[in-house]
Amino acid sequence: MVSVNIYEAKSQLSRLVAAVEARGERVVLCRNGIPIADIVPHQKDTASTLQPDPELCGAEFLLDPCAPLPNEDWPEVLR
């Protein structure tokens, strides 16, 4: 991990990004010695690897799931 002040990072950005790219190094950007941001290697989005649940295949929503429930549909203790 490398810590660099913003002022220095402006002139060394290409070198810092090359270190992240080549060695997977983490760069911490600081302002007045206080960490404010990280430059880290990009990670592939894991959400795209999710698969639908086969038990829910073909399920249909008959009502608006965001619509408020009528009072009679709530349990007595929550009314």
Secondary structure, 3 states (H helix, E strand, C coil): CEEEEHHHHHHHHHHHHHHHHHHCCCEEEEECCEEEEEECCCCCCHHHHCCCCHHHCCCCCCCCCCCCCCHHHCCHHHC
